[in-house]
Every structure is written in structure tokens, then in C-alpha cells.
């Protein structure tokens, strides 16, 4: 298993940008698919983006396509979520997830981080 720690959240105005990071412990990081989910107040946790172990496969929820970019640096045991053109509806706690299977990550099963708050003001 891996342990995950997110960072980079904060308060930003609509139209602004943030970059989230997720640092993973463990030597097997490069064999894991990784992803981001988010949970807004009163709503269920939803899939945002996922990336395969080598970055060759990526997937996004439709609402963030063209605005968010997921990437990873296996040498640093870190994945990133670059969020541009942020909207108030992007406000949520963002969670990092890891699993050896890309499809399982998209399905929301794996090891989770503690989350980082993103707030977008209008």
C-alpha cells in the first residue's frame, strides 16, 4: 500500500488557477495508477481525473476537460492536478487515490489521502 499526502489547495477567484500535489510514500509508486476525486458539501465524492502508471493513459470527468490536467513525476513520487479557469462549482475537498489498476482508480477504490480544500469565489 501507499500513503498519500495532498497539498496545494486554497482560495482562488473564479477564472484563476491552482496546482494540487499528491506525494506518495513507498518504493512501488511507479507501478500505481493514480487519480483525483472531489467532494463538495452535501454531495457524493466524484471522480475528477486519473493517470496510468507511466502517464500514457489519462481520463477526466467531462466537467473539467480542457481546464484540468493530471500529470505525474515518478522520480518524485508525486502526481499533480493543474486546475485552470476555475469555477465556483469546482469548490470541494480534493482527494488523491492510488491503486495498481487504472480502472479500479476510476471506480474509486484504493488508498486515499486526507484531502485538500479548494474554494473558488465568484
PyMOL commands that set and color helices and strands:
alter all, ss='L'
color gray80, all
select helices_A, chain A and resi 29-31+62-64+74-76+88-90+102-106
alter helices_A, ss='H'
color red, helices_A
select strands_A, chain A and resi 4-7+10-13+18-24+33-39+46-51+58-60+68-73+78-83+92-99+111-112+116-121
alter strands_A, ss='S'
color yellow, strands_A
deselect
rebuild
show_as cartoon
